[in-house]
C-alpha cells in the first residue's frame, strides 16, 4: 500500500519538476452551494494535468538496469504527456501507446514534451484496448510498464497534491471532491488525508457512462464494466486498478456519478465565466457540486480541477451535449405534407419567437403524399418543449420525438 512516508519522498523527487499549483477560492461555485469552494488548479501544471506527478515519480524510481530495458505506457493523453516529459528530462527512451480516438491536441502535446525520447503508437479505440496492447508488448519484450494508476509510486506521486492542499489551506477541509478514472489520484488523496486530516470526507466522482469504481464497489470486487461512454476520455476506464480499489473500498466516504451533459455544462461555464479551459475529466469533480445537497452548506470544500487539455475541435459536441442535458435542444422526425407552403406553415405556426432551427434535413419524394424531415430545434426555456409539442398536435403535424430514443439518437448525434 502507498504510505505517507512514500508521499513525502515523492514530494522531494518532484520538488523541481512540478509546479505548486494554486488553491483558489471560486466565488461563483461557492455561492452555488453556499459553501467555501477551493479549486486546486492542476490544469496549470506544465503539461496542464496532475499526471506528471505520478509518471515522473515512478520513472525516477527505476534502476539503471530497468531503464536500459526500455519503458512503455498506455494512456488516453495526460499520463502520456507526463510520461513523455519525464522521459525527456531523465533521458530515458520510451514508447507511448494511445487510443486511435485520442484528440489530436493530446497526441501533439505528447510528441512535443517527449521529443526524440518518445515514440507514439496509436492502437485500439479505448484506453482499455490500448492498455492490453501495451501490457502484451511489455511482457513479450521484457520492458517496464509505467501504469497510469495501478502502481504504488504513481499513486504516491499523485498524492503530493494533497500535501500541497493541506499546506495552502489555513483551516480544515470538510470535504475533498476528486475525479475518478482508474483510481490512482483518489487513492493518493485518501492516503494523505486519512493520516493528516482524518475528519475530512473524501468524495469520488465518476462520469455516468463510465462509473467503473462504483460498479466494483457495489459488487464487492474489482470487476470490469461491459461497455463505457468514452466521451470523458481522461476518466473512461472499464476497470479500476486493484490497488486503488483496495484503498477506496475501505476509505472512500461517498461516490457520485454525473451525466456527461452536466460535465459539458461545467466546461462551458468555466470557460465563459472564469476563462478556464477544462477538459471533460478536468471538470468532472466541479460538475458534482450540484449533487451534494444541504449537508455541505457552510463547509470548506476542496475540489480537484485536474486537467485542461481540451481540444477546441470538441467544443461543438460539448455545447450540443450541454444543451441536450439542459432540455434546451430537441430533435423530431416531422411528417410534412408534400404541398407548397407546408414548411412555411410549420415555421409560422409551430415555432415561437425565440425558437431556432439548428438542424433540418429533408428530401422531397413526389410519389408520396407525405415525407419526413429531421428537425433540430433549440429553445430558450425548458417549458418551451411542451409548447412545441402542443403546437404540432393542434396543427396536425405528425411527429416522433428522438431525444428519448437512444439507438436512433446516438446514430443522429
C-alpha positions in Angstrom: 0.0 0.0 0.0 1.2 3.6 -0.6 2.4 5.3 2.6 2.7 8.8 3.9 6.5 8.4 4.0 6.4 7.5 0.3 4.4 10.6 -0.5 6.9 12.8 1.4 9.7 11.2 -0.6 7.8 11.8 -3.8 7.4 15.4 -2.9 11.2 15.7 -2.7 11.6 14.0 -6.0 9.1 16.3 -7.7 10.3 19.5 -5.9 12.0 21.0 -9.0 9.8 19.2 -11.6 6.2 20.1 -10.8 4.6 23.5 -10.1 3.0 24.0 -6.7 -0.3 24.9 -8.3 -2.6 27.4 -6.6 -5.6 26.7 -4.4 -8.2 29.3 -5.4 -11.5 30.3 -3.8 -14.1 30.3 -6.6 -16.9 32.8 -5.6 -19.4 31.6 -8.2 -19.2 28.0 -7.2 -19.2 29.0 -3.5 -22.4 30.9 -4.0 -23.9 27.9 -5.9 -23.6 25.5 -2.9 -23.4 28.2 -0.1 -20.1 26.9 1.0 -16.4 27.8 0.5 -15.3 26.1 -2.7 -11.5 26.0 -3.3 -10.2 24.8 -6.7 -6.9 23.0 -6.8 -5.7 24.2 -10.2 -3.8 21.2 -11.6 -4.7 22.5 -15.1 -1.9 25.0 -14.6 0.8 22.3 -14.5 3.4 22.3 -17.2 1.5 19.6 -19.0 -1.8 21.1 -17.9 -2.6 18.0 -15.8 -1.6 16.4 -12.5 -0.3 13.3 -14.3 3.3 14.5 -14.4 3.5 13.8 -10.7 2.8 10.1 -10.8 4.6 9.4 -14.0 7.8 11.2 -13.1 7.9 9.8 -9.5 7.6 6.2 -10.9 10.2 6.7 -13.7 12.6 8.4 -11.4 12.5 5.4 -9.1 13.6 2.9 -11.8 17.1 1.3 -11.6 19.6 1.7 -14.4 19.0 -1.8 -15.5 15.3 -1.2 -15.7 15.8 2.0 -17.7 18.0 0.2 -20.2 15.3 -2.4 -20.9 13.1 0.4 -22.1 9.8 1.7 -20.8 6.3 1.8 -22.2 2.9 3.2 -21.1 -0.7 3.3 -22.3 -2.7 6.5 -21.9 -5.6 8.5 -23.3 -3.4 11.6 -23.2 -2.5 13.1 -19.8 -0.4 10.2 -18.4 1.3 10.0 -21.8 2.3 13.7 -21.5 3.7 13.2 -18.1 5.5 10.0 -19.2 6.9 11.9 -22.3 8.2 14.9 -20.2 9.8 12.5 -17.7 11.5 10.5 -20.5 12.9 13.7 -21.9 14.1 15.2 -18.6 15.6 11.9 -17.4 16.9 11.0 -20.9 15.2 7.6 -21.0 13.6 6.2 -24.2 10.0 5.2 -24.1 7.1 4.2 -26.2 3.6 5.6 -25.7 0.5 3.6 -26.7 -2.5 5.8 -27.2 -6.1 5.0 -28.4 -6.6 5.9 -32.0 -9.6 8.0 -30.9 -7.4 10.3 -28.7 -7.9 14.0 -29.5 -5.2 15.3 -31.8 -4.3 18.0 -29.4 -3.2 15.5 -26.8 -1.2 13.5 -29.4 0.6 16.6 -30.5 1.4 17.5 -26.8 2.9 14.1 -26.2 5.2 14.5 -29.2 6.2 17.9 -28.1 7.0 17.0 -24.5 8.9 13.8 -25.4 10.8 14.9 -28.4 13.3 12.3 -29.7 13.0 10.3 -26.5 9.4 9.1 -27.1 7.7 7.2 -29.9 3.9 7.2 -30.2 1.8 4.2 -31.3 -1.9 4.6 -31.9 -3.9 1.4 -31.3 -7.4 0.4 -30.2 -10.5 2.7 -29.8 -10.4 2.9 -25.9 -7.9 3.2 -23.1 -8.6 -0.4 -22.1 -7.9 -1.8 -25.6 -4.8 0.3 -25.8 -3.7 -0.9 -22.3 -3.9 -4.6 -23.3 -1.6 -3.9 -26.2 0.9 -2.1 -24.0 0.9 -4.9 -21.4 1.4 -7.6 -24.1 4.3 -5.8 -25.7 6.0 -5.0 -22.4 5.7 -8.7 -21.4 7.0 -10.0 -24.7 9.9 -7.6 -24.9 10.8 -7.5 -21.2 10.1 -3.8 -20.9 8.9 -1.9 -17.9 5.3 -0.8 -18.0 4.6 2.6 -16.4 0.9 2.1 -15.4 -1.2 5.2 -15.3 -3.0 4.4 -12.0 -2.4 0.8 -10.7 1.1 1.5 -9.3 2.4 2.4 -5.8 4.9 5.0 -7.0 2.4 6.6 -9.3 -0.2 6.8 -6.5 2.4 8.4 -4.2 3.3 10.9 -6.8 -0.3 11.9 -7.3 -0.7 12.2 -3.6 1.7 15.1 -3.4 -1.3 17.2 -4.5 -2.9 16.5 -1.1 0.2 17.7 0.8 0.1 21.0 -1.1 -3.6 21.5 -0.4 -3.1 21.0 3.3 -0.2 23.4 3.3 -2.1 26.0 1.3 -5.3 26.0 3.4 -5.3 27.5 6.9 -8.3 25.7 8.1 -9.7 22.2 7.9 -11.2 20.8 4.7 -14.7 19.3 5.4 -14.8 17.7 2.0 -12.4 16.9 -0.8 -14.0 16.2 -4.2 -11.9 14.1 -6.5 -12.5 12.7 -10.1 -12.0 9.0 -10.6 -10.8 7.3 -13.7 -8.6 4.3 -12.9 -8.4 5.4 -9.2 -4.8 6.5 -8.8 -5.5 10.1 -7.9 -8.2 9.5 -5.4 -6.1 6.7 -3.8 -3.3 9.2 -3.3 -5.6 11.8 -1.8 -7.1 9.2 0.6 -3.6 8.1 1.6 -2.7 11.6 2.8 -6.0 12.9 4.2 -6.8 9.8 6.2 -3.4 10.3 8.0 -3.2 14.1 8.3 -6.8 15.2 8.2 -9.0 12.2 9.1 -12.1 14.2 9.7 -12.2 15.3 6.0 -14.7 13.4 3.9 -13.4 12.2 0.5 -16.0 12.1 -2.3 -15.2 10.5 -5.6 -16.8 11.5 -8.8 -17.2 9.4 -12.0 -18.9 10.1 -15.4 -22.3 8.3 -15.6 -21.2 6.5 -18.7 -18.0 5.1 -17.2 -18.7 4.5 -13.5 -16.2 1.6 -13.0 -15.3 2.3 -9.4 -19.0 2.5 -8.3 -19.7 -0.7 -10.3 -16.8 -2.5 -8.5 -17.7 -1.2 -5.0 -21.4 -2.1 -5.5 -20.4 -5.7 -6.3 -17.7 -6.0 -3.7 -14.9 -7.0 -6.1 -12.7 -5.3 -8.7 -14.6 -6.2 -11.9 -14.9 -4.5 -15.3 -17.8 -2.8 -17.0 -19.0 -4.3 -20.2 -19.4 -1.0 -22.0 -18.4 2.6 -21.4 -19.1 6.0 -22.9 -15.6 7.2 -24.0 -16.6 10.9 -24.1 -14.8 11.8 -20.8 -11.6 10.3 -22.2 -9.4 11.0 -19.2 -11.8 9.0 -16.9 -13.3 6.4 -19.3 -11.9 3.2 -17.8 -13.7 -0.1 -17.8 -11.9 -1.4 -14.8 -10.2 0.5 -12.0 -6.9 -0.7 -10.6 -6.7 -3.5 -8.0 -4.7 -1.2 -5.7 -6.9 1.8 -5.9 -10.0 -0.4 -5.4 -8.5 -1.9 -2.2 -7.9 1.6 -0.9 -11.3 3.0 -1.9 -13.4 0.1 -0.6 -12.2 0.8 2.9 -11.8 4.6 2.9 -13.9 6.3 0.3 -16.7 8.2 2.0 -19.0 8.6 -1.0 -19.2 8.3 -4.7 -21.2 10.4 -7.2 -21.9 9.7 -10.8 -22.5 12.7 -13.1 -24.2 12.8 -16.5 -21.9 13.7 -19.4 -24.1 16.6 -20.3 -23.7 18.1 -16.9 -19.9 17.8 -17.3 -20.2 19.7 -20.6 -22.2 22.5 -19.0 -19.5 22.8 -16.3 -16.8 23.1 -19.1 -18.8 25.9 -20.8 -19.4 27.7 -17.5 -15.7 27.6 -16.5 -14.7 28.9 -20.0 -17.4 31.6 -20.4 -17.4 32.9 -16.8 -13.9 32.3 -15.4 -11.9 31.9 -18.6 -10.7 28.5 -17.5 -10.1 25.8 -20.1 -11.0 22.4 -18.6 -11.1 19.0 -20.3 -14.1 16.7 -19.5 -12.2 14.8 -16.8 -10.8 18.1 -15.5 -14.3 19.5 -14.9 -15.7 16.2 -13.6 -15.3 17.0 -9.8 -16.7 20.5 -10.3 -19.8 19.1 -12.0 -20.6 17.1 -8.9 -21.2 20.2 -6.7 -24.9 20.4 -7.7 -25.4 16.9 -6.4 -24.0 17.4 -2.9 -27.2 18.7 -1.2 -27.8 20.6 2.0 -25.2 18.7 4.0 -22.3 20.9 2.6 -23.8 24.3 3.5 -21.1 26.4 5.1 -18.5 23.8 4.6 -14.9 24.1 3.3 -14.7 22.1 0.1 -11.6 21.3 -1.8 -12.2 20.4 -5.5 -9.6 19.0 -7.9 -9.6 20.7 -11.3 -7.3 18.1 -12.6 -6.7 18.8 -16.3 -7.0 21.5 -19.1 -6.1 19.5 -22.2 -9.3 20.2 -24.2 -9.2 20.1 -27.9 -11.0 23.1 -29.3 -12.5 20.9 -32.1 -14.6 19.2 -29.4 -16.4 22.3 -28.4 -19.4 21.9 -30.8 -20.1 18.4 -29.3 -19.6 19.8 -25.8 -22.2 22.5 -26.5 -24.6 20.0 -28.0 -24.4 17.6 -25.0 -24.9 20.5 -22.6 -28.0 21.8 -24.4 -29.4 18.3 -24.6 -28.8 17.7 -20.8 -30.5 21.1 -20.1 -33.5 20.1 -22.2 -32.9 23.1 -24.5 -32.3 21.1 -27.7 -34.8 18.8 -29.2 -34.9 16.5 -32.3 -38.0 15.5 -34.1 -39.0 13.4 -37.1 -41.8 15.5 -38.6 -44.2 14.5 -41.3 -44.7 17.2 -43.9 -47.5 17.2 -46.5 -45.9 17.3 -49.9 -47.5 20.6 -51.0 -46.4 24.1 -51.3 -46.5 26.1 -48.1 -46.2 23.2 -45.6 -42.7 24.3 -44.4 -43.9 27.9 -44.1 -46.9 26.8 -42.1 -44.5 24.9 -39.7 -42.3 27.9 -39.2 -45.1 30.4 -38.7 -47.5 28.2 -36.6 -45.1 25.9 -34.6 -42.0 27.9 -33.8 -42.1 30.6 -31.1 -40.2 33.9 -31.5 -37.1 32.6 -29.6 -37.0 29.1 -31.2 -34.1 28.3 -33.5 -34.0 25.6 -36.1 -30.4 24.3 -35.9 -30.8 21.2 -38.0 -33.0 20.4 -40.9 -32.8 17.5 -43.4 -35.5 16.9 -46.0 -35.7 15.1 -49.3 -38.8 15.5 -51.5 -40.4 12.3 -52.7 -43.0 13.2 -55.3 -44.7 9.8 -55.3 -45.8 10.1 -51.6 -48.4 12.4 -50.1 -46.2 13.0 -47.0 -42.5 12.9 -46.4 -40.4 13.1 -43.2 -38.0 15.8 -42.2 -35.4 15.6 -39.4 -35.7 18.8 -37.4 -33.4 20.0 -34.6 -34.8 22.9 -32.5 -33.0 24.9 -29.8 -35.3 26.6 -27.3 -34.8 29.4 -24.8 -36.7 27.8 -21.8 -37.3 24.3 -20.7 -41.0 24.8 -20.7 -40.9 25.6 -24.5 -40.7 21.9 -25.3 -44.3 21.3 -24.3 -45.4 24.4 -26.3 -43.7 22.9 -29.4 -45.4 19.5 -28.9 -48.8 21.1 -28.3 -48.5 23.3 -31.4 -47.6 20.4 -33.7 -50.5 18.4 -32.4 -53.0 21.2 -32.8 -51.8 21.9 -36.3 -51.9 18.3 -37.4 -48.2 17.7 -37.8 -47.4 14.1 -37.0 -44.0 13.7 -35.3 -41.7 11.3 -33.5 -39.5 12.6 -30.6 -36.0 11.4 -30.9 -34.2 12.6 -27.7 -35.6 9.7 -25.7 -34.9 7.0 -28.3 -31.3 6.1 -27.5 -30.4 4.0 -30.6 -31.8 6.4 -33.1 -30.5 9.4 -31.2 -26.9 8.1 -31.0 -26.9 7.5 -34.7 -28.0 11.0 -35.3 -25.7 12.8 -32.8 
